[in-house]
């Protein structure tokens, strides 16, 4: 890591004087709701320009007069509070925005990172320096191997709708973008080596393709077209890019190309652009074929018929036309079908700077022609020009209207640059002049043929109506551009779309070890005023690479960064009488909930101890699972671990995903089962097994309206360690017969008898339930479904006469 640590003595002196006054006037105002001295960050950071930065007043036991400190909310990761420098004053670790760049928040401990080393991101702020006092704790993701970069931002407030595959012109000079930034340090780094740059998406690592239209290291001016096919602009949140520059890099010719018609043109201009002419070529005399290069991969190059030698452009150098005989010919060309017969959808844009607006017109009425497809005969279908009153003249031959229509309010003044856009959409017309929108229509919905006619810039060959002035950036698309697209295109051409961030150096950042609590790495502040160093680099550990080591100055920022997890809602046995009837009475499920306020924390292990007394660690417990890996939050105790009619204590310890363990937590719930012993710290097993319920009936199968006798064959347990069940009797068990789901009439006995006789009155399936309760009030039940035969025939003795 290269660290620029040259002291700026005059800046430090001014800051010290300012801090003294600032502290006296503001000390009682800054600390409403401030952090306290017992907060969890301690120690010192070091700036070679500004000296020691203390993170807690306890560092020097000076909390009596100024009780400050920096804290981390372990649930959210947010920092709060203040650090202090005797040279530069208070540093706020949860400052309010607006922030100078991503990420758009104060300092935060990033739980989302993996491993023990966690990034610390966001912005702190040195209060006395105001907007020049922003300290960045971590660079955004960085393109590996590159040393310098700047962030480029497109404000979503400037974008009316999302734009897909938008080519962005990036102008580099000493007064660039919306914020008039001096970004000529790019030339200071790479000089004439224009391809030692890279442009990435907002993630800082995914490269965009770029076409260099201009690179003038002497004048420190450049124009680069970036993104396009892989560049989407968001209207709901800011869109960010990065430009990297590093003279130690090899030429980045896989992504960055010089000039037009390059191998990356499709990635920049995509399939919607049929022609892109920057018109920055220049050559004395006329007649050079294909001098003007099409930046798309369509090779719609223009032949030079221009004698004028002036170059002036809205975006780099446009071409001068003398109004007499200058033009550029693209030959007999329908521009990828845009000007072909039947074409019904297209958009034409250009930047123009007229020197004179004459009155001469083609026979259709088009004046001062900028672009046309026309010949000397009547075989033409498109002319675009400027009226002598500064409006847009538009001729579209759709074989119905054979006239030029005019749109505007006189916006096109001479000797000024203007942006014009004309869209044709199946007869409907949209015209934009410097952002002003006009609409119209033609009767026909598609172009007539213009076979044999050339496409020309600066003239219509139909009547040789020439344009006098400058033309720049002539683009033809085979689609309709939305109002949002046109507005953004206009702002981009005015260099009023991009906002430049300050220069960033190398991949830097502060991290913290979640287990040891030790911070390391570098934070960064660089004043944007006169490219001053500001605070510069701030080291959080004397062992940081480039910090000089810990031999003479053993400093470090550290803190307790992991909240101890806990176990809550411990329950047992979670084993009901119905479970005891269907399985066994001698089981228990111990359940708990893992709790940890640390964001993203989870249980990685647990340890359970179960015993019959309340002394967890003074004897050999009944069960000790030891440290058991897993996220399970229940444990099954079965009959091999338990005795009947016994009370058990249990404890649990849990570990989080950073191997931090909790204290021991003891079960304490009242009541827990129907056999509870009254002690909240125990759960109690059942005294013995539950009754086994069986019964039989005769006759089997029964018939409708026939007496059916049901007899219990149930048994019960009487001791804590049963081996054989004992038969129930009316003196030892209670019975409850249930025929409520059947069509039954009791004819002998009752529902509480061990034997009962009933008659069923229908042939439907009959359900019979027997519930048996033993002398401990342990109850189980059994049910069965019986299929009924039809009613038996009635036998009568009949005498038959011989």
C-alpha positions in Angstrom: 0.0 0.0 0.0 1.3 3.4 -1.0 0.6 5.9 1.8 0.9 9.7 1.1 1.9 11.0 4.6 3.6 14.3 3.8 2.6 16.8 6.5 0.7 19.9 5.4 2.1 22.2 8.1 0.1 25.3 7.2 -3.1 23.3 7.1 -2.4 21.7 10.5 -1.6 25.1 12.0 -4.9 26.5 10.7 -6.8 23.5 11.9 -5.3 23.7 15.4 -6.2 27.3 15.8 -9.7 26.6 14.5 -10.2 23.6 16.7 -9.4 25.7 19.8 -12.2 28.1 19.0 -14.5 25.4 17.8 -14.1 23.4 21.0 -14.7 26.4 23.3 -17.9 27.5 21.4 -19.4 24.1 20.5 -18.3 21.7 23.3 -21.6 22.0 25.1 -23.6 21.5 21.9 -22.1 18.5 20.0 -22.7 15.8 22.6 -26.4 15.6 22.9 -27.0 11.8 23.4 -23.2 11.2 23.1 -21.5 7.9 23.8 -20.2 7.3 27.3 -16.8 6.3 28.7 -17.7 2.7 29.2 -18.5 2.1 25.5 -16.9 -0.8 23.8 -14.1 0.7 21.7 -10.8 1.7 23.3 -7.3 2.6 22.2 -5.7 4.9 19.7 -5.4 5.4 16.0 -2.5 7.4 14.3 -2.3 9.9 11.6 1.1 11.1 10.6 -0.4 14.5 9.6 -2.7 14.9 12.6 -1.2 12.7 15.4 -3.1 10.5 17.9 -6.8 9.9 17.8 -8.3 8.6 21.1 -11.4 6.4 21.0 -12.3 6.5 24.6 -11.7 8.9 27.5 -10.6 6.0 29.7 -7.4 5.7 27.6 -5.9 8.4 29.8 -8.4 8.3 32.7 -9.6 11.8 31.7 -13.3 11.2 31.7 -14.1 13.7 34.4 -14.2 16.8 32.1 -15.0 15.2 28.8 -16.8 11.9 28.9 -16.5 10.6 25.3 -16.3 7.2 23.6 -17.2 5.2 20.5 -19.7 2.4 20.7 -21.0 -0.4 18.4 -24.6 -1.6 18.5 -24.0 -5.3 18.2 -27.4 -5.9 16.8 -27.2 -3.5 13.9 -23.4 -3.0 13.6 -23.9 0.8 13.7 -21.2 2.9 15.4 -22.1 5.9 17.5 -20.2 8.5 19.6 -17.0 10.5 19.2 -13.3 10.1 19.1 -10.9 12.9 20.0 -7.7 14.4 18.5 -6.0 17.1 20.4 -4.9 18.5 17.0 -8.0 18.3 15.0 -10.9 18.0 17.5 -13.9 15.8 17.6 -14.5 13.0 15.1 -18.2 11.9 14.8 -18.7 8.2 14.0 -22.4 8.4 13.2 -22.6 11.7 11.2 -25.7 12.7 9.3 -25.6 12.8 5.5 -25.5 13.8 2.7 -22.5 11.6 2.4 -19.9 12.3 -0.3 -20.1 8.8 -1.9 -21.0 5.2 -1.3 -21.8 3.6 1.1 -24.4 6.2 2.1 -24.3 5.7 5.9 -22.2 6.4 9.0 -19.6 3.9 10.2 -20.9 0.3 10.3 -19.5 -3.0 11.4 -20.4 -5.4 8.5 -21.9 -8.6 9.8 -22.5 -9.8 6.3 -18.8 -10.5 5.7 -17.6 -14.0 6.3 -14.9 -15.3 8.6 -13.6 -13.6 11.7 -12.2 -10.5 9.8 -15.1 -8.1 9.3 -15.0 -4.9 7.3 -15.8 -1.6 8.9 -17.5 0.6 6.3 -19.1 4.0 5.9 -18.1 7.5 6.9 -16.9 9.3 10.0 -16.5 13.1 10.0 -14.0 15.5 11.5 -16.4 18.2 12.7 -14.0 21.2 12.4 -13.3 20.5 8.7 -17.0 20.4 7.9 -17.5 19.1 4.3 -13.8 18.6 3.9 -13.7 16.4 7.0 -15.2 13.1 5.7 -13.2 10.0 6.6 -13.9 6.9 4.7 -13.4 3.7 6.6 -13.2 1.3 3.7 -12.9 1.6 -0.1 -15.6 0.2 -2.2 -14.8 -3.1 -3.9 -11.7 -2.5 -6.0 -10.5 -3.7 -9.4 -7.5 -5.8 -8.5 -4.1 -4.3 -9.2 -5.2 -0.8 -9.9 -3.9 2.0 -7.7 -6.1 5.1 -8.3 -9.7 5.7 -9.2 -12.6 8.2 -9.1 -16.3 7.6 -8.7 -18.7 8.9 -11.3 -22.3 9.4 -10.3 -25.5 9.9 -12.3 -28.1 11.5 -9.9 -31.4 9.6 -10.1 -33.2 13.0 -9.7 -31.9 13.9 -13.2 -33.5 10.7 -14.7 -37.2 10.5 -15.4 -37.3 6.8 -16.3 -34.9 3.8 -16.3 -32.7 3.8 -19.3 -31.3 0.5 -20.7 -28.0 0.3 -22.7 -27.2 4.0 -22.6 -23.8 5.1 -24.0 -22.3 7.6 -21.6 -19.9 10.3 -22.8 -17.2 10.9 -20.2 -15.4 14.2 -20.5 -12.1 14.6 -18.7 -10.7 18.1 -18.1 -10.1 20.7 -15.4 -13.8 21.7 -15.2 -15.7 18.4 -15.7 -19.2 17.4 -14.9 -22.0 18.9 -12.9 -19.6 19.8 -10.1 -17.0 21.4 -12.4 -14.3 19.0 -11.0 -10.7 19.2 -11.9 -9.9 15.6 -12.8 -6.7 16.2 -14.7 -4.8 14.1 -12.2 -5.7 11.3 -14.5 -3.3 12.7 -17.0 -0.8 13.3 -14.3 -0.8 9.5 -13.7 -1.0 8.0 -17.2 0.1 10.9 -19.5 -0.3 9.8 -23.2 -1.0 6.2 -22.3 -4.7 6.5 -22.8 -5.5 2.8 -22.5 -4.1 2.5 -19.0 -7.5 3.2 -17.7 -10.5 1.0 -16.8 -14.2 1.9 -16.3 -16.3 -0.4 -14.2 -19.9 -0.7 -13.0 -21.0 0.3 -9.5 -19.6 -2.9 -8.0 -16.1 -1.5 -8.7 -14.9 -4.7 -10.5 -17.1 -5.4 -13.5 -15.5 -3.6 -16.5 -17.4 -1.7 -19.1 -16.3 -1.3 -22.7 -15.0 2.1 -23.6 -14.2 4.0 -26.8 -11.7 6.8 -26.6 -12.9 9.6 -29.0 -10.3 12.1 -27.8 -7.1 11.9 -25.7 -5.0 15.0 -25.6 -2.4 14.7 -22.8 -0.9 18.1 -23.7 -4.1 20.0 -23.1 -5.3 17.5 -20.5 -8.6 16.8 -22.3 -10.3 13.6 -23.2 -13.7 12.2 -24.3 -14.5 8.6 -23.7 -17.8 6.8 -24.6 -18.5 4.1 -22.0 -21.0 1.4 -21.2 -23.8 1.4 -23.7 -24.8 -2.1 -24.3 -24.0 -3.1 -20.7 -24.9 0.1 -19.1 -28.3 0.7 -17.4 -29.2 4.0 -15.7 -31.6 3.9 -12.7 -34.3 6.5 -12.1 -35.0 5.4 -8.5 -31.4 5.4 -7.1 -28.1 6.9 -8.1 -26.1 5.1 -10.8 -22.4 4.9 -10.1 -19.3 4.0 -12.2 -15.6 4.1 -11.5 -12.7 5.1 -13.7 -9.4 3.6 -12.7 -6.0 4.9 -13.9 -2.6 3.5 -13.3 0.5 4.0 -15.3 1.9 0.7 -14.0 -0.8 -1.2 -15.8 -0.5 -2.7 -19.3 -2.7 -1.2 -22.0 -6.3 -2.3 -21.3 -7.0 -2.9 -25.0 -9.5 -5.7 -24.2 -11.9 -3.2 -22.9 -10.6 0.2 -24.0 -10.1 1.0 -27.7 -8.7 4.1 -29.5 -10.8 5.7 -32.2 -13.9 4.4 -34.0 -15.0 1.2 -35.7 -13.2 -0.8 -33.0 -13.8 -4.4 -32.0 -15.6 -3.2 -28.9 -18.1 -1.0 -30.8 -21.0 -3.5 -30.6 -20.5 -3.6 -26.8 -20.8 0.2 -26.6 -23.4 1.0 -29.2 -25.4 -2.2 -29.3 -27.9 -3.0 -32.1 -30.1 0.1 -31.8 -27.6 2.4 -33.3 -27.4 2.2 -37.1 -24.9 5.0 -37.4 -22.7 7.0 -35.0 -20.6 9.7 -36.5 -18.4 11.7 -34.1 -17.2 13.9 -37.0 -13.9 14.6 -35.2 -11.8 13.6 -38.2 -9.9 16.3 -40.1 -7.9 16.3 -43.3 -6.8 19.2 -45.6 -8.5 19.1 -49.0 -11.4 16.9 -50.0 -11.9 13.5 -51.6 -10.6 11.0 -49.1 -12.9 8.0 -49.1 -14.2 6.6 -45.8 -12.5 9.4 -43.8 -15.3 9.8 -41.3 -15.6 6.6 -39.3 -18.9 5.0 -38.1 -18.4 4.0 -34.5 -20.9 1.2 -34.8 -19.9 -2.1 -36.4 -22.0 -1.3 -39.4 -19.2 0.5 -41.2 -21.3 3.3 -42.5 -18.3 5.5 -43.1 -18.4 8.8 -44.8 -16.4 10.1 -47.8 -14.8 13.5 -47.3 -16.2 16.3 -49.5 -15.3 19.0 -47.0 -12.9 21.8 -47.8 -13.4 23.8 -44.6 -10.8 23.1 -42.0 -12.4 24.4 -38.8 -13.1 22.1 -35.9 -15.4 23.0 -33.1 -17.6 20.4 -31.3 -20.0 20.2 -28.5 -18.5 16.8 -27.6 -14.9 16.9 -28.8 -14.3 18.4 -32.3 -17.2 18.7 -34.7 -16.8 19.4 -38.4 -17.1 22.8 -40.1 -19.1 23.1 -43.3 -18.7 26.2 -45.5 -22.3 26.3 -46.9 -21.0 26.3 -50.4 -20.0 22.8 -51.4 -19.0 21.0 -48.2 -20.7 17.8 -47.3 -20.0 14.2 -46.2 -21.4 11.4 -48.3 -22.3 8.0 -47.0 -23.2 6.8 -50.5 -26.3 5.0 -51.7 -27.1 3.7 -48.3 -30.3 3.0 -46.4 -28.3 3.0 -43.0 -29.2 -0.5 -42.0 -32.8 -0.2 -43.3 -33.6 3.1 -41.5 -34.0 5.0 -44.8 -35.3 2.0 -46.7 -38.7 1.7 -48.3 -41.2 0.7 -45.7 -39.2 1.9 -42.7 -41.5 3.2 -40.1 -39.5 3.6 -36.8 -36.3 5.6 -36.4 -34.6 8.5 -34.5 -32.0 11.0 -35.7 -30.0 13.2 -33.3 -27.3 15.8 -34.0 -25.5 18.7 -32.3 -25.4 21.7 -34.6 -23.9 25.2 -34.5 -25.2 27.3 -37.4 -23.1 30.2 -38.6 -25.7 31.5 -41.0 -29.4 30.5 -41.4 -30.2 31.1 -45.1 -33.6 31.2 -46.8 -32.8 28.9 -49.7 -34.7 25.6 -49.6 -35.2 22.3 -51.4 -38.3 22.0 -53.5 -39.9 20.4 -50.5 -39.1 23.5 -48.4 -36.2 22.2 -46.2 -33.5 24.9 -45.4 -29.9 24.7 -44.1 -29.9 20.9 -44.4 -28.0 18.9 -41.8 -28.9 15.3 -42.9 -30.7 13.9 -45.9 -31.3 11.0 -48.2 -31.9 12.5 -51.5 -30.6 12.7 -55.1 -30.8 15.3 -57.9 -33.9 13.6 -59.1 -37.2 13.2 -57.2 -36.0 10.0 -55.6 -35.7 11.1 -51.9 -37.3 10.3 -48.6 -35.7 12.3 -45.8 -34.4 15.8 -45.1 -33.6 17.5 -41.8 -32.6 21.1 -41.6 -33.0 24.4 -39.9 -35.3 27.2 -41.0 -34.1 30.7 -41.3 -36.2 31.5 -38.2 -34.3 28.9 -36.1 -36.9 26.1 -36.2 -36.5 22.5 -37.3 -37.4 21.6 -40.9 -38.4 18.0 -41.3 -39.2 16.3 -44.6 -40.4 12.7 -44.5 -41.5 11.2 -47.8 -44.2 8.6 -46.9 -45.8 9.0 -50.4 -48.7 11.1 -49.0 -47.4 14.4 -47.6 -44.8 15.7 -50.0 -43.8 18.8 -48.0 -41.5 19.9 -45.2 -43.0 20.5 -41.8 -41.5 22.9 -39.3 -41.3 22.6 -35.5 -40.0 24.9 -32.9 -40.0 28.3 -31.3 -36.9 29.8 -32.8 -34.5 28.0 -30.5 -31.8 27.4 -33.1 -29.8 30.6 -32.8 -26.6 31.2 -34.8 -23.1 30.7 -33.3 -24.5 28.5 -30.5 -24.6 24.8 -30.1 -28.0 23.1 -30.2 -29.2 19.5 -29.7 -31.8 18.3 -32.2 -33.8 15.1 -32.1 -36.4 13.9 -34.6 -38.3 10.6 -34.2 -40.7 9.0 -36.7 -43.1 6.3 -35.4 -45.5 5.1 -38.0 -46.6 8.6 -39.0 -46.2 10.2 -35.6 -43.4 12.7 -35.1 -41.6 13.8 -32.0 -39.1 16.7 -32.2 -36.8 17.9 -29.4 -34.9 21.2 -29.7 -32.6 21.8 -26.7 -35.0 19.8 -24.5 -38.2 21.4 -25.8 -40.6 18.9 -27.1 -42.9 19.2 -30.1 -45.2 16.7 -31.7 -46.8 16.3 -35.1 -47.7 13.7 -37.7 -47.6 12.7 -41.4 -50.4 10.9 -43.2 -48.4 7.9 -44.3 -46.9 5.5 -41.8 -43.7 4.4 -43.6 -41.0 5.7 -45.9 -41.2 5.7 -49.7 -38.3 4.3 -51.7 -35.2 6.4 -52.3 -33.2 3.9 -54.3 -29.9 5.3 -55.7 -29.9 8.3 -53.4 -27.0 9.0 -51.1 -27.2 9.7 -47.4 -25.4 13.0 -46.9 -24.4 15.2 -43.9 -24.3 18.9 -44.5 -26.4 19.0 -47.7 -29.4 17.6 -49.5 -28.4 16.6 -53.1 -32.0 17.1 -54.2 -31.5 20.9 -54.6 -28.0 21.2 -53.2 -29.1 23.1 -50.1 -26.0 23.3 -47.9 -25.4 23.9 -44.2 -23.0 26.5 -43.0 -21.6 26.1 -39.5 -20.5 23.1 -37.4 -22.1 19.6 -37.0 -21.1 17.2 -34.3 -22.3 13.7 -33.0 -24.7 12.7 -35.7 -26.5 9.5 -34.6 -29.2 7.4 -36.3 -31.1 4.7 -34.4 -33.6 2.1 -35.6 -35.8 2.7 -32.6 -37.8 5.4 -30.9 -36.0 7.2 -28.1 -38.1 8.1 -25.1 -38.4 11.6 -23.7 -36.3 10.5 -20.7 -33.6 9.2 -23.1 -33.5 12.4 -25.2 -33.3 14.5 -22.0 -30.5 12.4 -20.7 -28.7 12.5 -24.1 -29.0 16.3 -24.1 -27.6 16.6 -20.5 -24.8 14.2 -21.3 -23.8 16.3 -24.3 -23.8 19.4 -22.2 -21.6 17.6 -19.6 -24.3 18.2 -17.1 -25.0 14.6 -16.3 -22.0 13.2 -14.3 -20.8 14.2 -10.9 -17.2 13.4 -10.1 -16.0 12.0 -6.8 -12.7 12.7 -5.1 -9.6 10.8 -6.0 -9.2 7.5 -4.2 -6.0 5.6 -3.7 -5.5 1.8 -3.6 -7.6 -0.8 -2.0 -7.7 0.3 1.6 -9.9 -0.3 4.6 -10.4 -1.0 8.3 -11.3 -4.5 9.5 -11.9 -5.9 13.0 -11.4 -9.4 14.2 -14.7 -10.5 15.8 -13.0 -13.0 18.2 -9.9 -10.9 19.4 -11.6 -7.5 19.0 -8.5 -6.1 17.3 -8.9 -3.5 14.6 -6.4 -3.1 11.7 -6.0 -1.3 8.4 -6.3 2.3 7.2 -9.0 4.9 6.9 -8.7 7.9 4.5 -9.5 11.6 4.4 -8.4 13.8 1.4 -9.5 17.4 1.2 -11.0 18.3 -2.2 -9.8 21.9 -1.8 -6.7 22.5 -3.9 -6.0 18.8 -3.9 -4.7 19.1 -0.3 -3.8 16.0 1.7 -6.2 16.8 4.6 -5.9 14.3 7.4 -4.5 11.7 5.0 -4.1 8.1 6.1 -5.3 7.0 9.5 -3.8 3.7 10.9 -5.8 1.6 13.4 -2.9 -0.7 14.4 0.9 -0.2 14.6 1.2 -3.6 12.9 -0.6 -2.2 9.8 1.4 -2.7 6.6 3.3 0.6 6.1 2.7 1.9 9.6 6.3 1.4 10.7 5.8 -1.4 13.2 5.1 -1.4 17.0 8.6 -1.1 18.4 8.4 2.5 19.4 4.6 3.2 19.3 2.6 0.2 20.4 -0.9 1.5 19.5 -4.1 -0.3 18.6 -7.9 0.3 18.4 -9.8 -2.6 20.0 -13.1 -3.5 21.4 -15.4 -6.3 22.6 -17.2 -7.1 19.3 -19.3 -10.1 20.1 -22.3 -10.2 22.5 -22.5 -13.4 24.5 -25.4 -15.5 23.3 -28.1 -16.8 25.7 -30.6 -19.6 25.9 -34.2 -18.6 26.5 -37.6 -20.3 26.8 -36.2 -23.6 28.2 -39.1 -26.2 28.3 -39.5 -29.8 29.3 -40.6 -32.6 29.3 -42.7 -31.7 26.2 -44.1 -35.2 26.6 -47.9 -35.5 27.0 -50.2 -38.3 28.2 -51.1 -39.0 24.6 -47.4 -39.5 23.8 -47.2 -41.8 26.8 -50.1 -43.9 25.6 -48.9 -44.3 22.1 -45.2 -44.8 22.9 -43.8 -44.9 26.5 -44.2 -42.8 29.5 -40.5 -42.6 30.2 -39.3 -39.9 27.8 -38.6 -36.2 27.8 -37.8 -33.6 25.1 -35.7 -30.7 26.3 -36.2 -27.6 24.2 -34.6 -24.1 24.2 -34.3 -21.1 22.0 -31.0 -19.5 20.9 -30.8 -15.8 21.4 -28.0 -13.4 20.3 -28.4 -9.7 19.5 -25.5 -9.8 17.1 -26.7 -9.4 13.6 -26.5 -12.6 11.6 -25.6 -14.7 14.6 -26.6 -18.4 14.8 -26.1 -21.4 17.1 -23.1 -23.5 16.2 -23.0 -25.9 19.2 -24.6 -26.7 22.5 -23.9 -28.6 25.7 -26.6 -30.2 27.9 -26.2 -31.4 31.5 -29.0 -33.4 33.2 -28.9 -34.5 36.9 -31.2 -35.5 39.8 -29.8 -32.8 42.1 -29.3 -29.1 41.9 -25.5 -29.2 41.8 -24.5 -29.2 38.2 -20.7 -29.5 38.6 -20.1 -31.3 41.9 -20.6 -34.9 40.9 -21.0 -37.1 37.9 -24.2 -36.0 36.1 -26.8 -38.3 34.7 -26.1 -36.8 31.2 -23.4 -34.5 29.9 -23.4 -34.1 26.1 -20.2 -32.2 26.0 -19.7 -29.6 23.2 -22.0 -30.9 20.5 -21.9 -29.3 17.0 -25.2 -28.3 15.5 -28.1 -25.8 15.3 -30.6 -28.2 16.9 -32.6 -26.6 19.8 -34.1 -29.8 21.3 -32.7 -33.0 22.8 -34.6 -36.3 23.4 -34.1 -38.1 26.7 -35.3 -41.7 26.4 -36.0 -44.5 28.8 -32.4 -45.5 29.0 -31.5 -42.2 30.7 -34.6 -41.7 32.9 -36.3 -43.4 35.9 -40.0 -43.3 36.8 -41.4 -40.8 39.2 -38.1 -38.9 39.4 -37.4 -35.2 39.2 -34.6 -33.9 37.0 -32.6 -30.6 36.8 -31.1 -29.6 33.5 -28.7 -26.8 32.2 -27.6 -25.7 28.8 -24.7 -23.7 27.3 -24.7 -22.6 23.6 -22.1 -21.3 21.2 -22.6 -18.8 18.5 -21.2 -19.0 15.0 -18.0 -17.2 16.1 -17.3 -19.8 18.8 -18.3 -17.6 21.6 -20.1 -19.5 24.4 -22.9 -18.4 26.7 -23.1 -18.8 30.5 -24.8 -21.9 31.8 -28.6 -21.4 31.9 -30.8 -23.6 34.2 -34.3 -24.8 33.5 -36.9 -23.0 35.6 -40.5 -23.4 34.6 -43.6 -24.1 36.7 -45.6 -26.2 36.2 -44.3 -28.6 33.6 -46.4 -31.8 33.7 -49.5 -33.2 35.5 -47.0 -35.0 37.7 -45.1 -31.9 38.7 -43.3 -31.9 42.0 -43.8 -28.2 42.7 -40.1 -27.3 42.1 -39.7 -24.8 39.2 -36.2 -26.0 38.5 -37.2 -29.6 37.8 -39.4 -31.6 35.5 -40.9 -34.9 36.8 -41.4 -38.2 35.0 -44.6 -40.2 35.3 -44.9 -42.8 38.1 -45.3 -45.7 35.8 -46.6 -46.6 32.4 -50.1 -45.8 31.3 -53.0 -48.3 30.9 -53.0 -50.7 27.9 -56.5 -50.6 26.5 -58.0 -53.6 24.7 -61.6 -54.9 24.3 -63.5 -57.6 22.3 -67.1 -58.2 21.3 -69.5 -61.0 20.5 -71.0 -61.9 18.2 -68.3 -60.9 15.7 -69.4 -59.8 13.2 -72.6 -58.4 14.6 -75.8 -57.7 12.8 -78.3 -54.8 12.9 -80.7 -54.9 15.9 -78.7 -57.8 17.5 -77.4 -57.7 21.0 -73.6 -57.1 20.9 -71.6 -57.5 24.1 -68.3 -55.5 24.5 -65.9 -56.7 27.2 -62.7 -54.8 28.3 -59.4 -56.8 28.2 -57.4 -53.8 29.5 -54.5 -53.9 31.9 -52.7 -51.4 34.1 -49.3 -50.8 35.7 -48.9 -50.4 39.5 -45.2 -50.0 40.1 -42.5 -47.7 38.9 -40.5 -50.5 37.2 -43.2 -52.6 35.6 -42.5 -55.8 33.8 -46.0 -57.3 33.3 -49.2 -55.3 33.2 -51.9 -56.3 35.7 -55.5 -56.9 34.5 -57.9 -54.1 35.2 -61.1 -54.6 37.3 -63.9 -52.4 38.2 -62.1 -51.7 41.5 -58.8 -50.7 40.0 -59.8 -49.1 36.7 -62.5 -46.7 35.6 -64.1 -47.3 32.2 -65.8 -45.0 29.8 -67.4 -46.5 26.7 -68.3 -44.1 23.9 -70.7 -44.9 21.1 -71.5 -41.3 20.3 -70.5 -41.8 16.7 -72.7 -44.8 16.3 -76.4 -45.7 15.9 -76.4 -47.7 19.2 -78.8 -48.4 22.0 -77.5 -49.7 25.4 -79.5 -52.8 26.4 -77.4 -54.0 29.4 -74.8 -52.3 31.6 -73.7 -48.7 31.4 -70.9 -46.7 29.8 -68.8 -47.1 33.0 -69.0 -50.9 33.1 -66.3 -53.3 32.1 -68.9 -55.1 30.1 -71.7 -53.4 28.1 -74.3 -54.7 25.7 -75.7 -52.6 22.8 -77.8 -52.9 19.7 -76.8 -51.1 16.5 -79.7 -49.8 14.4 -78.1 -49.3 11.0 -75.7 -51.0 8.7 -73.3 -48.1 8.6 -69.7 -48.5 10.0 -69.9 -48.2 13.8 -67.2 -46.6 15.9 -66.6 -47.7 19.5 -64.2 -46.1 21.9 -63.1 -47.3 25.3 -61.2 -45.0 27.7 -59.5 -46.6 30.8 -58.2 -44.6 33.8 -56.0 -46.3 36.4 -55.7 -45.4 40.1 -53.1 -42.7 39.4 -55.6 -41.0 37.0 -53.4 -42.0 34.0 -55.8 -42.4 31.1 -55.5 -44.0 27.7 -58.1 -44.9 25.1 -58.6 -47.3 22.2 -61.1 -47.2 19.4 -62.2 -49.5 16.6 -64.6 -49.4 13.6 -67.1 -52.3 13.2 -68.8 -53.3 9.9 -72.4 -54.3 10.5 -74.3 -57.1 8.8 -77.9 -56.6 7.8 -80.6 -57.6 10.2 -81.1 -61.4 10.7 -84.3 -63.0 9.4 -87.0 -63.8 12.0 -87.6 -67.6 12.3 -91.1 -68.9 12.6 -92.4 -72.4 13.0 -94.8 -73.1 10.2 -97.0 -76.2 10.0 -97.2 -77.7 6.5 -100.2 -79.9 5.7 -99.6 -83.2 3.9 
